[in-house]
Amino acid sequence: MKITARQVESLLENPVPSLRAALLYGPDQGLVRERADRIARSIVKDLSDPFRISDLSAANIKNSPDRLLDEAAALSMTSGARIVRVRGATDEQASLFSNLLDVEQQLSLVIAEAGELRPRSALRILFEKSEHAAAIACYLDDASGLDHLIHEICQAHSLTITPDARRYLLNNLGSDRLVSRSELDKLVLYLGECHQITRAAVSAVVGDNGEATLNGFAMAVAGGNHRQAARALSRLGLEGMTPIQAIRGTLRHLHRIHLVTTLVASGESIGRAVSSLRPPVHFSDNNTFQRQALAWPAKKLRRAMNILLEAETECKSRSSIATVIANMAFLRVINAARQLKIR
């Protein structure tokens, strides 16, 4: 089934019993992750429960093709239904998901997370045409999407917001849902017992110095500058930045590059494409950002983002060596960038 914008909320909160698999895809990987979490929580409240949640990557099922079906058919060792999550799904796994949907027996719900998929994508077509599957597109937030998110946060925490604070947030939050929600969560913590969001509070939290260092690190990674990336990563460590936060910050930068490359491919000029980003690229980074956007092919960008997504998943399951896992992922992206002609 192809899920329309009006149907999304209903499916996220209450998946129909006949649903066997859900595909979340699109350029906004933060929104992909958020919606995947919401579907999973509608069935399993504790997403860290190892008995009811099976976490797989595209690499896992590529190396062991039978594993997807095996995990979906496995019985829960405790009471309640199970969830199987697949990160970084691509068209390469379309046949595996097709086999899954053809099985007649009752299986665990499978939630697949993917990057941007073209209309002719085999994986996307499979989920859109199957009556037992759902395909949900996750596009980058525009002003209305951000306004809805701000309203949601205010409602959840019983907050009011001044008009100028709302305008500031709309102009300075990014188009990536995960990053925007993270910024708003920081704002809620900053407010403490105060129940009104003011312009002063917003400007004190959104886009702070730590974020600037993270942006510099992400720029260095995407530019293939190993030495600069190493220096920035050391500063981030001193500021208390976790490996997962560094991964997400780099993902955000790659998502923004991907958005620009998509606009340029549709006929927009590089200058106008970059200037359309929110929050805007800092004037001092504008030329570097444009060079990176012109140099990174869409296919390699998606591969780089999948590397980081898989690293994030692995960091969560192997927290004791999260720094090593993240650093290896960053090195792979840096090496990929060094093969490009970024002038």
N, C-alpha and C positions, 0 to 999 in steps of 0.2 A: 504494500500500500504506500502510496505517496501521501505523506502527511502535510496538509496545508497549514499555514500560519495559525488559522483559527482552531485547528484540531490539536496543536502541539501541547498546550497546557493540560487538556483533558487526558491525553495519552501519558504524559509525564507523571501525573498524579495517580492515574488509575488505569494501567495497561489492561487491555481486554484479555480474558483467560486464554483465548485462541492464539494470542501472540507468542511466537516461538523465538523470534529474533528481531532486534532493532538496530538499525544502522544510523549512527550520528556522523555526519560528514560536513565539511566546509572549511573555509579559510580561517574562521574564528575557533581555534583549538581550545581556547578558554571556555567558550560556550558549548563546544562539543563535550568537554569534560564535565561541565556543570550539569548539562542535561542527562548525560550518561549516569552521573551520580544520583540524580533525582529519580530516574527510572529504577535504578538499583535499590534505592532507599524505600521505594514504594512496596518492595517485596522483602528486602532484608535491611532492617534498621541500622545494624552495625556493619559498616562496609569493611571493617578490619577482621571480621569473623572468618577464620581460615576454613571452617567446616562448611560454610554456606556461600563463600565467594571463591571462585577460581579465577586467577588473573593470568592471562596469557598474552604474549606478544606475537606479532606476525612471524617473527623468527622462530618462535616455539612451534607453531603449527606448520611452518615451512619445513622444518627439520623432522617433524613427526606428524605427518598428515592425518593420522588416525586420532591424534590427541584431542582435537576439537570435539569430535563426536563422542569420544570416550568421556570427556569431562562433562558434556551436556547430558549424557546418559547416566552419569554417576548418581548414586543415592546420597542424600544428606546423612551425615553421621549423627545429626541432632534433628530435632523436630523443625519443620518448616521447609519452604522451597529454597532452591539454590539459584545462584546467578553465575554465569560464565562471562567474563569480560575479555575482549580481544582488543589490544591497543595496536594502532598503526596498521589497520587492515587496508589491503589494496586489491586491485583486480586479480592479482596472482592467486588469491584465496577464494575467488568466486565459485569455483567448482566444489570446494570444501563446504562452503555455505549452502550450495545447491543440494549437496548430499544430505546435509543436516535438515533442510526443509522438506526433503522427500521422505524422511523417516516417519512412520506412522505412530510409534509409541510416544508417550508423554516425556518430554525432555525439559531440562532446566532452561530458563530464558537466557539467551545469548545476546549480549550487548556489544556491538562492534563499533569502534571509534576509528574514523578515517580522516584523511586530509581532504583537500578539495578534489572532487570527482566530476569529470565532464558528463554531460547528458548521455553520452554513448558508453559510459563506463559499464563494464559487465557487472560489477558488484552493485552499482546503483540501480541498474535495470532489474537485476534479480530481486532486490528488496522492494522496488516499486511495483513489480508485477505480481508478487506473491501475496496471497490473501492472509498468510500466516506471518508475514514480516512487515516491518515499517521502516521507511526511509525518511529521515528528518534532516533537512538542510540547516546549517548553522552559519549564517552570514555575519560579517562584522557589524558591530553596533553602529547605527546612525544616531542622530540627535534624539529621535523618538525612543529608540531602544535604551539609550543612556538615561533618558528621563524616566522611563519605566523602572529601570534598575534603581535609580535614586529614590523613587517613590516606594519601591519595595523595601529598601533598607530603612527608610524613615518609618514606614509602617511597622516593620518587624521590631524596631527599637523604640517606638513611641517618640519619635523626634519630629520637630518642625524645622523648616529650612527657610532662610530669608531669600528673596528673589535674586539679590546679587550673588549670594553663595551658590544658588542653583546655576546661574549663568556661568560662574567661574568653573564649576564642575563640568558643565556641558562643553566648555571650551578647552578644558585641560585634561579631562579623562581621555584615555585612548579608545580605539575601536575594538580592542581585545577584551572580551568579557572577564576572563580570569584576572587580568591585570586591573581592570576597573573595579571589580569586586574587592580585590586585595587592598586597593587604595581606600575604598569606602570603609572596609573593615578597620584599617588603621585609623581612619577619621573617627569612627565610633569609639575606639579605645581611647583616643586623645580627648574626646569630649568628657569621658568619665561620668559624673553625675549630672552634667549639663544636658538639657533636653532640646537645645536649639542649635542648629548648624548655622554659623555665621561666616561671612567672608573672611574674617581674620583667622578663624579656626581652619577653614579650608586651605587658605594660602600657606598656613604654617605646616600643613601635613602633606598635601598633594604636590608631588614633584620636588622632594627634598634632596639634600646633597647626596645621600646614599643612593637615591635613584639616578642621579647624574653619574655617579661612579659606575653603577650598573650599566647605564647606557653606553658609557665609554668602553666598558669591558665587552659588551655585545658588539659594538662597532668594530673593535679590534678582532674579535673572533670571526665575524663575517668578512672582515678585510684580510684575513690570513696573516695578521701581525702577531706572531707568537710572543715576542718579547713584550709588547705593549699589553697583550692580554694577560700575561703572567703577572706583570706589575699591578694591573687593575684588580686581578683576582686576589692578590695578596692584601690589597687595601680592603677589599670586600670582606675578607676573612677577619681582618682586624675590627671591622665595623659590626661583626656578628652575623654577616650574611651566610645563610645555609647553602649547601650545594643545590638543593631543589630550587631555592629562590634564584640562584644564579642561572640555573637551567631555564626557569620560566622567563627571566628577564631577557635571555638570549633568544628564546622562542618568540617573545613579543617583537623583538627587532626583526627577526626573519619573517614573521607574519606581515609586518608593515612593508618590508621589501616586496613580499609576495603580492600584497595589495597593489603596490605601485606597478609592478611588472604586469599585473592583470589589466590595469587601466591603460598602460602604454600599449599593450597588445591590442586593446580595443580602439586605439587611435588617438589617445590622449597624449599630450606632450609630457616629457619627463618632468619639466618644471611645474606644470599645473597638477600633475599626479601627486608629486611630493607635497606641494602646498595644500592639497586637499586633506592631508592627514591630520587627525586630532588625537592627542595633542600634537601641535606642529613640531617639525624637526627644528632643533635649535639652529640659528643662523650660522653658527660656527661649524656645524656638522653637515650643513646642507650639501656642499659639493661632494664630500665623502659619501654621503648617503646616496646621492644620485649616481655616482660611479659604481657603487655596490649594486644598486638596483638594475643598472644597465648590464652589469657583468654576470649576475647570477641567473642562469636559465631556470625556468619554473620547475622542471623535473628535478634538478639538483637541489633546489630549495626545498622541495617536498621531501627528498631523501634526507637532507640535513635536519629538517624538523622531526622526521621519524626517528632519527638517531637520538635526538634529545628527548623525545617522548618516551622511547624505550629506556633511556638512561634514568629518567624520572621514576618510572615504574620500578626499575631495579633498585634505585636508591631507597625506595620505601620498603622493599622486601629485604634488603641487605644493608641496613642503616649503618652498621659498623664500618663498612668500607665505602660509604656514600661519596666521600671526597674523591677517592680513587676512580670510582665509576664515572662521576661527573667530569673529572679531569680528562679521562680517556675519551669521553664523548666530545668535549670541547676540542681536543686535539684532532679528532677525526674531522670535525667541521672546519677547523683552521687549515688542515692539510687540503681539504676540498677547495677552500677559498684560494689557497696559494696556487692552485692549478688554473684559476680563472685569470682573465686579463683585466684586473682592476687597476686602472691608471689614475 
